[in-house]
Amino acid sequence: MSGKEKTKAKAEQVRGKAKEAAGRVVGNESLTAKGRAEQVKGDARQAKEKTKDMFKH
């Protein structure tokens, strides 16, 4: 996995977790949903990069 993309994926996952937690604390369903969506986006980016790495070898 390229270092840049891996970092981007992890950052999205972390931001998503933070947003989701903040949304739960303040009772904001919208923020919670946005956090979950950002985590999913990070997960998808990470999966894409892992798949690309598999075909490089």
Steps between C-alpha positions, in 0.01 A plus 500: 500500500642837413595699807294801399181305439547294816535817704194649332293190576606494866432872537148456361436213737623696802305814405191287449535338843543842660194642324292197590603522865434874513160448342409240759614722787292798391213289366545618142385219267621684191855533632498135606392394151764720336762343723394151403502596132852640528618178666349295218672722245833442674437126515420493127815697415708260709343195334563646154867555578541151643344355186736701281794374705390139452520535122840669506673185625 
